[in-house]
Amino acid sequence: MRLHELSPAPGAVKKKKRVGRGPGSGHGKTATRGTKGQKSRSGGGKGAAFEGGQTPIYRRLPKLPGFKNRFKKVYSLVNIEQLNIFESGAIVDAASLQQAGLVKKAATPVKVLGRGEITKALTVKANQFSGTAITKIEAAGGKAESLK
């Protein structure tokens, strides 16, 4: 059997009813719509949302407040007290933070916050730093490098 030899089963395909093609077709004049009334007119009938006169669901439900900002930047947040798990003199970047389990994805930008104390001299590479985080990292003998 080849692709060009395939055909549908007998009786599976019906011809489309062609209406409005004159009186000889048997479906001329009113084109099987009946004589008068809303559904006989062009564009007639109820809309898809019509619920028999009942207030439709799109009017019963409340409007949702606010909006969603598509341009908002989402940062992975890391406090400097969490950086004490690294060895002194280590370079801390997004990949090493992900390996340590402090951020979920290395691709998301990282912001270092200044909560807690840091006891080791680290080179921290991140997209953003808070002011207190920079002062505490440098006070411990480390460096804060921005990746902007």
C-alpha positions as CSV (number, residue, x, y, z in Angstrom):
1,M,0.0,0.0,0.0
2,R,1.3,3.4,-1.0
3,L,0.4,6.9,0.2
4,H,-1.4,7.8,-3.1
5,E,-3.5,4.6,-2.8
6,L,-5.1,5.6,0.5
7,S,-8.7,6.7,0.5
8,P,-11.3,7.2,3.3
9,A,-13.7,4.4,4.1
10,P,-17.0,4.4,2.1
11,G,-19.6,6.8,3.7
12,A,-16.9,8.5,5.9
13,V,-16.8,11.7,3.8
14,K,-20.0,13.6,3.1
15,K,-20.3,16.4,0.5
16,K,-20.8,19.9,2.0
17,K,-24.3,21.2,1.7
18,R,-24.2,24.1,-0.8
19,V,-27.0,26.6,0.0
20,G,-28.2,29.7,-1.8
21,R,-27.5,28.4,-5.3
22,G,-30.9,28.9,-6.9
23,P,-34.2,27.1,-6.9
24,G,-33.0,24.0,-8.7
25,S,-30.7,23.0,-5.9
26,G,-33.6,22.7,-3.4
27,H,-31.7,25.0,-1.0
28,G,-32.2,28.3,-2.8
29,K,-34.0,31.6,-1.8
30,T,-33.8,31.5,2.0
31,A,-30.9,29.1,2.0
32,T,-32.4,26.8,4.7
33,R,-32.6,29.7,7.2
34,G,-36.4,29.9,7.3
35,T,-38.4,33.0,6.3
36,K,-38.1,35.6,9.1
37,G,-36.5,36.2,12.4
38,Q,-33.3,37.0,14.1
39,K,-31.4,33.9,12.9
40,S,-32.5,34.4,9.3
41,R,-30.7,37.7,9.0
42,S,-27.0,38.2,8.2
43,G,-25.1,38.6,11.4
44,G,-28.2,37.4,13.3
45,G,-28.2,35.3,16.4
46,K,-26.8,35.7,19.9
47,G,-23.1,36.3,20.7
48,A,-20.9,33.6,22.1
49,A,-21.1,35.2,25.6
50,F,-24.9,35.3,25.7
51,E,-26.4,33.4,28.6
52,G,-30.1,33.7,28.0
53,G,-30.5,37.1,29.6
54,Q,-28.6,36.2,32.7
55,T,-25.7,38.5,33.5
56,P,-22.7,36.9,31.6
57,I,-19.8,35.6,33.5
58,Y,-17.4,38.2,32.2
59,R,-19.6,40.8,33.9
60,R,-20.2,38.9,37.1
61,L,-16.4,38.4,37.8
62,P,-14.5,41.4,39.4
63,K,-11.8,43.2,37.5
64,L,-8.4,42.3,38.9
65,P,-6.6,45.2,40.6
66,G,-3.1,46.4,39.6
67,F,-0.8,45.4,36.8
68,K,2.2,43.2,36.2
69,N,5.4,45.0,35.3
70,R,7.0,43.0,32.5
71,F,10.2,45.0,32.7
72,K,10.9,44.4,36.4
73,K,14.4,43.0,37.2
74,V,14.4,40.1,39.6
75,Y,17.6,39.5,41.6
76,S,18.8,36.5,43.6
77,L,19.5,38.0,47.0
78,V,22.5,36.9,49.1
79,N,23.4,38.3,52.5
80,I,27.1,38.7,53.4
81,E,26.7,36.5,56.5
82,Q,26.0,33.6,54.0
83,L,29.4,34.2,52.3
84,N,31.3,32.9,55.4
85,I,31.0,29.4,54.0
86,F,33.7,30.2,51.4
87,E,37.5,29.9,52.0
88,S,39.4,33.0,52.7
89,G,40.8,34.6,49.4
90,A,38.2,32.8,47.2
91,I,36.5,34.4,44.2
92,V,32.7,34.4,44.8
93,D,30.6,34.7,41.6
94,A,27.2,33.5,40.5
95,A,28.5,30.0,39.5
96,S,30.1,29.4,42.9
97,L,27.0,30.7,44.7
98,Q,24.9,28.2,42.8
99,Q,27.3,25.3,43.6
100,A,27.1,26.3,47.3
101,G,23.3,26.3,47.1
102,L,22.8,30.0,47.9
103,V,21.2,30.9,44.5
104,K,19.0,28.6,42.3
105,K,20.2,29.8,38.9
106,A,23.6,31.2,37.9
107,A,21.9,33.1,35.0
108,T,19.8,35.4,37.2
109,P,21.5,38.6,38.4
110,V,22.8,38.5,42.0
111,K,22.5,41.3,44.6
112,V,24.6,41.2,47.8
113,L,23.0,42.7,50.9
114,G,24.7,43.7,54.1
115,R,22.9,41.7,56.8
116,G,25.3,40.1,59.2
117,E,29.1,40.1,59.5
118,I,31.8,38.7,57.2
119,T,35.0,37.4,58.7
120,K,36.9,36.3,55.6
121,A,38.6,38.4,52.8
122,L,36.7,37.4,49.7
123,T,36.6,38.8,46.1
124,V,32.8,39.1,45.5
125,K,31.6,39.5,41.9
126,A,27.9,40.4,41.7
127,N,25.5,42.6,39.6
128,Q,24.6,44.8,42.5
129,F,25.7,45.5,46.1
130,S,24.0,47.4,48.9
131,G,26.1,50.2,50.4
132,T,26.6,48.4,53.8
133,A,27.6,45.2,51.9
134,I,30.5,47.0,50.2
135,T,31.8,48.6,53.4
136,K,31.6,45.3,55.3
137,I,33.4,43.3,52.5
138,E,36.2,45.9,52.2
139,A,36.5,46.2,56.0
140,A,37.2,42.4,56.1
141,G,39.9,42.9,53.6
142,G,38.0,41.7,50.5
143,K,36.9,43.3,47.2
144,A,33.4,44.0,45.8
145,E,33.4,43.9,42.0
146,S,30.3,45.1,40.2
147,L,29.4,43.2,36.9
148,K,27.6,46.1,35.3
